[in-house]
Amino acid sequence: QVQLVESGGGLVQAGGSLRLSCAASGSIFSINDMGWYRQAPGNQRELVARISSGETGYYADSVKGRFTISRDNALNTVYLQMSSLKPEDTAVYFCSANVRLVSRTYVEVWGQGTLVTVSS
């Protein structure tokens, strides 16, 4: 009923920047929190950043000061601007959204993931 489509991943050198986008579509009444998570090989999925519908952001300590999360509520889209990238930021990045459907039920939806590779 709801899909999240991510884009913007790729290969970048250490110190570089990338911008990830995630657009939600489907039977959406409203969207509460949206967020970005990542999973590196052999590791568990971890929270990178989340943003409320009122655009209050929360960041993992490892990315504070380097990453910025933002959203465009009119477009049902969340962004992650990543700067000063480090090799340890290499992971598959997933977006998530807490969506209120037109049926008024709530669901947590995940994107398919986009790979970010930071070379040293």
C-alpha positions as CSV (number, residue, x, y, z in Angstrom):
1,Q,0.0,0.0,0.0
2,V,3.0,2.3,0.6
3,Q,6.3,2.2,-1.0
4,L,9.6,4.0,-0.2
5,V,12.0,4.5,-3.0
6,E,15.6,5.5,-2.1
7,S,18.2,7.1,-4.4
8,G,21.5,8.8,-4.3
9,G,23.9,6.1,-3.1
10,G,27.2,5.4,-4.7
11,L,30.9,5.4,-4.4
12,V,32.7,8.4,-2.9
13,Q,36.2,9.2,-1.6
14,A,36.7,9.8,2.1
15,G,36.0,13.4,2.9
16,G,33.4,13.7,0.1
17,S,29.6,14.2,0.2
18,L,26.5,12.4,-0.9
19,R,22.8,13.2,-0.7
20,L,20.3,10.4,-0.2
21,S,16.6,10.8,-1.1
22,C,13.6,8.7,-0.1
23,A,10.2,9.3,-1.6
24,A,7.0,7.7,-0.2
25,S,4.0,6.9,-2.3
26,G,0.7,5.0,-2.0
27,S,-2.3,5.2,0.3
28,I,-0.8,7.8,2.6
29,F,-3.0,9.9,4.9
30,S,0.0,11.4,6.7
31,I,3.6,10.6,7.7
32,N,4.9,10.8,11.2
33,D,8.6,10.1,11.8
34,M,10.9,9.4,8.9
35,G,14.4,8.1,9.3
36,W,17.6,6.6,7.9
37,Y,19.2,3.5,9.1
38,R,22.3,1.7,7.9
39,Q,23.7,-1.8,7.9
40,A,27.3,-2.7,7.2
41,P,28.5,-6.2,6.4
42,G,28.4,-8.4,9.5
43,N,26.8,-5.7,11.6
44,Q,23.3,-5.1,12.8
45,R,21.1,-2.4,11.3
46,E,21.6,0.9,13.2
47,L,19.8,4.2,13.4
48,V,21.6,7.1,11.6
49,A,19.0,9.8,11.9
50,R,15.3,10.4,12.3
51,I,13.1,13.4,11.8
52,S,9.7,14.2,13.2
53,S,6.8,15.6,11.2
54,G,7.6,18.9,12.9
55,E,11.1,18.5,11.5
56,T,12.9,17.9,14.7
57,G,16.0,15.8,14.0
58,Y,17.8,13.2,16.0
59,Y,21.2,11.9,15.1
60,A,23.5,9.0,16.1
61,D,26.6,10.2,17.8
62,S,28.8,8.8,15.0
63,V,27.2,11.2,12.4
64,K,26.5,14.3,14.4
65,G,28.0,17.4,12.8
66,R,28.5,15.5,9.5
67,F,25.0,14.4,8.4
68,T,21.8,16.4,8.1
69,I,18.4,15.0,7.8
70,S,15.6,17.0,6.3
71,R,12.1,16.4,4.8
72,D,9.7,17.9,2.4
73,N,6.2,17.1,3.7
74,A,4.5,18.2,0.4
75,L,6.6,15.6,-1.5
76,N,6.5,12.9,1.2
77,T,10.3,12.8,0.9
78,V,13.1,12.6,3.4
79,Y,16.8,13.5,2.6
80,L,20.1,12.7,4.2
81,Q,22.9,15.0,3.4
82,M,26.2,13.3,4.2
83,S,29.4,15.2,4.4
84,S,33.0,14.5,5.6
85,L,32.3,10.9,4.8
86,K,34.5,8.2,6.3
87,P,35.2,4.6,5.2
88,E,33.3,3.4,8.3
89,D,30.2,5.1,6.9
90,T,30.2,2.4,4.2
91,A,26.9,0.5,4.4
92,V,23.5,-0.1,2.9
93,Y,21.3,2.8,3.9
94,F,17.6,2.2,4.4
95,C,14.9,4.8,4.9
96,S,11.9,4.2,7.0
97,A,8.6,6.0,7.6
98,N,5.8,5.7,10.2
99,V,2.8,6.1,7.9
100,R,-0.8,6.7,8.7
101,L,-2.8,5.1,5.9
102,V,-6.0,6.5,4.4
103,S,-7.6,3.7,6.3
104,R,-6.3,5.5,9.5
105,T,-4.1,2.5,10.5
106,Y,-0.4,3.0,11.1
107,V,2.4,1.0,9.5
108,E,6.2,1.2,9.6
109,V,7.5,1.0,6.0
110,W,11.0,0.4,4.8
111,G,12.8,1.1,1.6
112,Q,14.9,-1.4,-0.3
113,G,18.2,0.1,0.6
114,T,20.9,2.0,-1.3
115,L,24.6,1.2,-1.0
116,V,27.0,3.9,0.0
117,T,30.7,3.0,-0.4
118,V,33.4,5.4,1.0
119,S,36.9,4.7,-0.2
120,S,40.0,5.6,1.7
